[in-house]
Amino acid sequence: MAMDKCESMREVREYARLKGLFPGRVRDTLTGIQFTKGHNDRIVVISWEEFEQYLNERKLAVYTCDGWLKIMKA
């Protein structure tokens, strides 16, 4: 399985939209981020701008593989 790095936030947003996902931050953390459908009490939905800021600060990127979105070191 090859992982493909998303080249832009526009691409990330489109993949997420198609899957019904939103950017999220793990509650009670400052840097724990992941995608969410918005129904988890442990995850706070955040703006795409805040999500991108976290990615940049932590040198992370979003990858796709077989329809999955994964956040990993860039």
Phi and psi in radians as a Rosetta constraint file:
Dihedral C 1 N 2 CA 2 C 2 CIRCULARHARMONIC -1.605 0.35
Dihedral N 2 CA 2 C 2 N 3 CIRCULARHARMONIC 2.418 0.35
Dihedral C 2 N 3 CA 3 C 3 CIRCULARHARMONIC -1.759 0.35
Dihedral N 3 CA 3 C 3 N 4 CIRCULARHARMONIC 2.322 0.35
Dihedral C 3 N 4 CA 4 C 4 CIRCULARHARMONIC -1.939 0.35
Dihedral N 4 CA 4 C 4 N 5 CIRCULARHARMONIC 2.217 0.35
Dihedral C 4 N 5 CA 5 C 5 CIRCULARHARMONIC -1.311 0.35
Dihedral N 5 CA 5 C 5 N 6 CIRCULARHARMONIC 2.292 0.35
Dihedral C 5 N 6 CA 6 C 6 CIRCULARHARMONIC -1.210 0.35
Dihedral N 6 CA 6 C 6 N 7 CIRCULARHARMONIC 2.313 0.35
Dihedral C 6 N 7 CA 7 C 7 CIRCULARHARMONIC -1.504 0.35
Dihedral N 7 CA 7 C 7 N 8 CIRCULARHARMONIC -0.261 0.35
Dihedral C 7 N 8 CA 8 C 8 CIRCULARHARMONIC -2.679 0.35
Dihedral N 8 CA 8 C 8 N 9 CIRCULARHARMONIC 2.777 0.35
Dihedral C 8 N 9 CA 9 C 9 CIRCULARHARMONIC -1.147 0.35
Dihedral N 9 CA 9 C 9 N 10 CIRCULARHARMONIC -0.496 0.35
Dihedral C 9 N 10 CA 10 C 10 CIRCULARHARMONIC -1.054 0.35
Dihedral N 10 CA 10 C 10 N 11 CIRCULARHARMONIC -0.753 0.35
Dihedral C 10 N 11 CA 11 C 11 CIRCULARHARMONIC -1.131 0.35
Dihedral N 11 CA 11 C 11 N 12 CIRCULARHARMONIC -0.760 0.35
Dihedral C 11 N 12 CA 12 C 12 CIRCULARHARMONIC -1.044 0.35
Dihedral N 12 CA 12 C 12 N 13 CIRCULARHARMONIC -0.825 0.35
Dihedral C 12 N 13 CA 13 C 13 CIRCULARHARMONIC -1.056 0.35
Dihedral N 13 CA 13 C 13 N 14 CIRCULARHARMONIC -0.689 0.35
Dihedral C 13 N 14 CA 14 C 14 CIRCULARHARMONIC -1.168 0.35
Dihedral N 14 CA 14 C 14 N 15 CIRCULARHARMONIC -0.810 0.35
Dihedral C 14 N 15 CA 15 C 15 CIRCULARHARMONIC -1.005 0.35
Dihedral N 15 CA 15 C 15 N 16 CIRCULARHARMONIC -0.820 0.35
Dihedral C 15 N 16 CA 16 C 16 CIRCULARHARMONIC -1.084 0.35
Dihedral N 16 CA 16 C 16 N 17 CIRCULARHARMONIC -0.764 0.35
Dihedral C 16 N 17 CA 17 C 17 CIRCULARHARMONIC -1.018 0.35
Dihedral N 17 CA 17 C 17 N 18 CIRCULARHARMONIC -0.773 0.35
Dihedral C 17 N 18 CA 18 C 18 CIRCULARHARMONIC -1.107 0.35
Dihedral N 18 CA 18 C 18 N 19 CIRCULARHARMONIC -0.489 0.35
Dihedral C 18 N 19 CA 19 C 19 CIRCULARHARMONIC -1.708 0.35
Dihedral N 19 CA 19 C 19 N 20 CIRCULARHARMONIC -0.013 0.35
Dihedral C 19 N 20 CA 20 C 20 CIRCULARHARMONIC 1.277 0.35
Dihedral N 20 CA 20 C 20 N 21 CIRCULARHARMONIC 0.529 0.35
Dihedral C 20 N 21 CA 21 C 21 CIRCULARHARMONIC -1.844 0.35
Dihedral N 21 CA 21 C 21 N 22 CIRCULARHARMONIC 2.684 0.35
Dihedral C 21 N 22 CA 22 C 22 CIRCULARHARMONIC -2.234 0.35
Dihedral N 22 CA 22 C 22 N 23 CIRCULARHARMONIC 2.740 0.35
Dihedral C 22 N 23 CA 23 C 23 CIRCULARHARMONIC -1.289 0.35
Dihedral N 23 CA 23 C 23 N 24 CIRCULARHARMONIC 2.482 0.35
Dihedral C 23 N 24 CA 24 C 24 CIRCULARHARMONIC -2.489 0.35
Dihedral N 24 CA 24 C 24 N 25 CIRCULARHARMONIC 2.773 0.35
Dihedral C 24 N 25 CA 25 C 25 CIRCULARHARMONIC -2.098 0.35
Dihedral N 25 CA 25 C 25 N 26 CIRCULARHARMONIC 2.381 0.35
Dihedral C 25 N 26 CA 26 C 26 CIRCULARHARMONIC -1.166 0.35
Dihedral N 26 CA 26 C 26 N 27 CIRCULARHARMONIC 2.199 0.35
Dihedral C 26 N 27 CA 27 C 27 CIRCULARHARMONIC -0.976 0.35
Dihedral N 27 CA 27 C 27 N 28 CIRCULARHARMONIC 2.495 0.35
Dihedral C 27 N 28 CA 28 C 28 CIRCULARHARMONIC 1.178 0.35
Dihedral N 28 CA 28 C 28 N 29 CIRCULARHARMONIC 0.310 0.35
Dihedral C 28 N 29 CA 29 C 29 CIRCULARHARMONIC -2.220 0.35
Dihedral N 29 CA 29 C 29 N 30 CIRCULARHARMONIC 2.784 0.35
Dihedral C 29 N 30 CA 30 C 30 CIRCULARHARMONIC -1.720 0.35
Dihedral N 30 CA 30 C 30 N 31 CIRCULARHARMONIC -0.380 0.35
Dihedral C 30 N 31 CA 31 C 31 CIRCULARHARMONIC -2.246 0.35
Dihedral N 31 CA 31 C 31 N 32 CIRCULARHARMONIC -0.052 0.35
Dihedral C 31 N 32 CA 32 C 32 CIRCULARHARMONIC -1.332 0.35
Dihedral N 32 CA 32 C 32 N 33 CIRCULARHARMONIC 1.939 0.35
Dihedral C 32 N 33 CA 33 C 33 CIRCULARHARMONIC -2.130 0.35
Dihedral N 33 CA 33 C 33 N 34 CIRCULARHARMONIC 2.664 0.35
Dihedral C 33 N 34 CA 34 C 34 CIRCULARHARMONIC -2.914 0.35
Dihedral N 34 CA 34 C 34 N 35 CIRCULARHARMONIC 3.044 0.35
Dihedral C 34 N 35 CA 35 C 35 CIRCULARHARMONIC -1.574 0.35
Dihedral N 35 CA 35 C 35 N 36 CIRCULARHARMONIC 2.604 0.35
Dihedral C 35 N 36 CA 36 C 36 CIRCULARHARMONIC -2.534 0.35
Dihedral N 36 CA 36 C 36 N 37 CIRCULARHARMONIC 2.706 0.35
Dihedral C 36 N 37 CA 37 C 37 CIRCULARHARMONIC -1.563 0.35
Dihedral N 37 CA 37 C 37 N 38 CIRCULARHARMONIC -0.031 0.35
Dihedral C 37 N 38 CA 38 C 38 CIRCULARHARMONIC 1.562 0.35
Dihedral N 38 CA 38 C 38 N 39 CIRCULARHARMONIC 0.198 0.35
Dihedral C 38 N 39 CA 39 C 39 CIRCULARHARMONIC -1.975 0.35
Dihedral N 39 CA 39 C 39 N 40 CIRCULARHARMONIC 0.299 0.35
Dihedral C 39 N 40 CA 40 C 40 CIRCULARHARMONIC -1.966 0.35
Dihedral N 40 CA 40 C 40 N 41 CIRCULARHARMONIC 2.144 0.35
Dihedral C 40 N 41 CA 41 C 41 CIRCULARHARMONIC -1.143 0.35
Dihedral N 41 CA 41 C 41 N 42 CIRCULARHARMONIC -0.348 0.35
Dihedral C 41 N 42 CA 42 C 42 CIRCULARHARMONIC -1.474 0.35
Dihedral N 42 CA 42 C 42 N 43 CIRCULARHARMONIC -0.191 0.35
Dihedral C 42 N 43 CA 43 C 43 CIRCULARHARMONIC -2.031 0.35
Dihedral N 43 CA 43 C 43 N 44 CIRCULARHARMONIC 2.280 0.35
Dihedral C 43 N 44 CA 44 C 44 CIRCULARHARMONIC -1.789 0.35
Dihedral N 44 CA 44 C 44 N 45 CIRCULARHARMONIC 2.151 0.35
Dihedral C 44 N 45 CA 45 C 45 CIRCULARHARMONIC -1.174 0.35
Dihedral N 45 CA 45 C 45 N 46 CIRCULARHARMONIC 2.312 0.35
Dihedral C 45 N 46 CA 46 C 46 CIRCULARHARMONIC -2.128 0.35
Dihedral N 46 CA 46 C 46 N 47 CIRCULARHARMONIC 2.976 0.35
Dihedral C 46 N 47 CA 47 C 47 CIRCULARHARMONIC -1.302 0.35
Dihedral N 47 CA 47 C 47 N 48 CIRCULARHARMONIC 2.761 0.35
Dihedral C 47 N 48 CA 48 C 48 CIRCULARHARMONIC -1.104 0.35
Dihedral N 48 CA 48 C 48 N 49 CIRCULARHARMONIC -0.565 0.35
Dihedral C 48 N 49 CA 49 C 49 CIRCULARHARMONIC -1.144 0.35
Dihedral N 49 CA 49 C 49 N 50 CIRCULARHARMONIC -0.770 0.35
Dihedral C 49 N 50 CA 50 C 50 CIRCULARHARMONIC -1.137 0.35
Dihedral N 50 CA 50 C 50 N 51 CIRCULARHARMONIC -0.716 0.35
Dihedral C 50 N 51 CA 51 C 51 CIRCULARHARMONIC -1.042 0.35
Dihedral N 51 CA 51 C 51 N 52 CIRCULARHARMONIC -0.830 0.35
Dihedral C 51 N 52 CA 52 C 52 CIRCULARHARMONIC -1.102 0.35
Dihedral N 52 CA 52 C 52 N 53 CIRCULARHARMONIC -0.671 0.35
Dihedral C 52 N 53 CA 53 C 53 CIRCULARHARMONIC -1.069 0.35
Dihedral N 53 CA 53 C 53 N 54 CIRCULARHARMONIC -0.798 0.35
Dihedral C 53 N 54 CA 54 C 54 CIRCULARHARMONIC -1.041 0.35
Dihedral N 54 CA 54 C 54 N 55 CIRCULARHARMONIC -0.772 0.35
Dihedral C 54 N 55 CA 55 C 55 CIRCULARHARMONIC -1.019 0.35
Dihedral N 55 CA 55 C 55 N 56 CIRCULARHARMONIC -0.838 0.35
Dihedral C 55 N 56 CA 56 C 56 CIRCULARHARMONIC -1.143 0.35
Dihedral N 56 CA 56 C 56 N 57 CIRCULARHARMONIC -0.785 0.35
Dihedral C 56 N 57 CA 57 C 57 CIRCULARHARMONIC -1.076 0.35
Dihedral N 57 CA 57 C 57 N 58 CIRCULARHARMONIC -0.650 0.35
Dihedral C 57 N 58 CA 58 C 58 CIRCULARHARMONIC -1.712 0.35
Dihedral N 58 CA 58 C 58 N 59 CIRCULARHARMONIC 0.106 0.35
Dihedral C 58 N 59 CA 59 C 59 CIRCULARHARMONIC 0.947 0.35
Dihedral N 59 CA 59 C 59 N 60 CIRCULARHARMONIC 0.882 0.35
Dihedral C 59 N 60 CA 60 C 60 CIRCULARHARMONIC -1.924 0.35
Dihedral N 60 CA 60 C 60 N 61 CIRCULARHARMONIC 2.828 0.35
Dihedral C 60 N 61 CA 61 C 61 CIRCULARHARMONIC -2.493 0.35
Dihedral N 61 CA 61 C 61 N 62 CIRCULARHARMONIC 2.841 0.35
Dihedral C 61 N 62 CA 62 C 62 CIRCULARHARMONIC -1.810 0.35
Dihedral N 62 CA 62 C 62 N 63 CIRCULARHARMONIC 2.313 0.35
Dihedral C 62 N 63 CA 63 C 63 CIRCULARHARMONIC -2.103 0.35
Dihedral N 63 CA 63 C 63 N 64 CIRCULARHARMONIC 2.703 0.35
Dihedral C 63 N 64 CA 64 C 64 CIRCULARHARMONIC -2.073 0.35
Dihedral N 64 CA 64 C 64 N 65 CIRCULARHARMONIC 2.583 0.35
Dihedral C 64 N 65 CA 65 C 65 CIRCULARHARMONIC -2.765 0.35
Dihedral N 65 CA 65 C 65 N 66 CIRCULARHARMONIC 2.079 0.35
Dihedral C 65 N 66 CA 66 C 66 CIRCULARHARMONIC 0.858 0.35
Dihedral N 66 CA 66 C 66 N 67 CIRCULARHARMONIC 0.700 0.35
Dihedral C 66 N 67 CA 67 C 67 CIRCULARHARMONIC 1.523 0.35
Dihedral N 67 CA 67 C 67 N 68 CIRCULARHARMONIC -0.034 0.35
Dihedral C 67 N 68 CA 68 C 68 CIRCULARHARMONIC -1.678 0.35
Dihedral N 68 CA 68 C 68 N 69 CIRCULARHARMONIC 2.604 0.35
Dihedral C 68 N 69 CA 69 C 69 CIRCULARHARMONIC -1.881 0.35
Dihedral N 69 CA 69 C 69 N 70 CIRCULARHARMONIC 2.312 0.35
Dihedral C 69 N 70 CA 70 C 70 CIRCULARHARMONIC -2.325 0.35
Dihedral N 70 CA 70 C 70 N 71 CIRCULARHARMONIC 2.364 0.35
Dihedral C 70 N 71 CA 71 C 71 CIRCULARHARMONIC -1.735 0.35
Dihedral N 71 CA 71 C 71 N 72 CIRCULARHARMONIC 2.133 0.35
Dihedral C 71 N 72 CA 72 C 72 CIRCULARHARMONIC -2.490 0.35
Dihedral N 72 CA 72 C 72 N 73 CIRCULARHARMONIC 2.950 0.35
Dihedral C 72 N 73 CA 73 C 73 CIRCULARHARMONIC -1.012 0.35
Dihedral N 73 CA 73 C 73 N 74 CIRCULARHARMONIC 2.413 0.35
